[in-house]
Amino acid sequence: MDTRVVLRVGCALLVLVQVAVGLWAALAPEGFFSGYPTPEVGWVALYPPYNEHLVRDYGMALLQLAPLALVCLKRPEPVFVAALLAGVLLFHLPHAVFHELHVVRTDDVAWQRLALWSPVVLAAALLWPTWKSARSRRPPTTAPLSPR
């Protein structure tokens, strides 16, 4: 499969979930707090008390990479994709590690891990095709000119 297609699909998957969750938290913070990922499960509500400002900020933090992701979908240039992947990893890796160290609910820990580690694994997996694409686009290096 073409590297550009792989990068586009990967960026789309990363941003799709992030934008959906980000919009929910930013626009309906109380509903997000009590109902993420479902009202029966309510993972966020396990960390009381409810704080509208904090939940909205979380949502907007997820949304801040959306413009860059849209650029990556249009032009999956390695430099743009690498910036997106760095942003995703800078947020999601410490977030996942925090929750590994602070497991509050063990009856659905497999689902929690899937939700937390999926963006990390996907972003890390996209590093290789991004690097490969960047290397293939570099102009060949020439030997330095020898002094006369």
Disulfide bonds with the S-S distance in Angstrom:
none
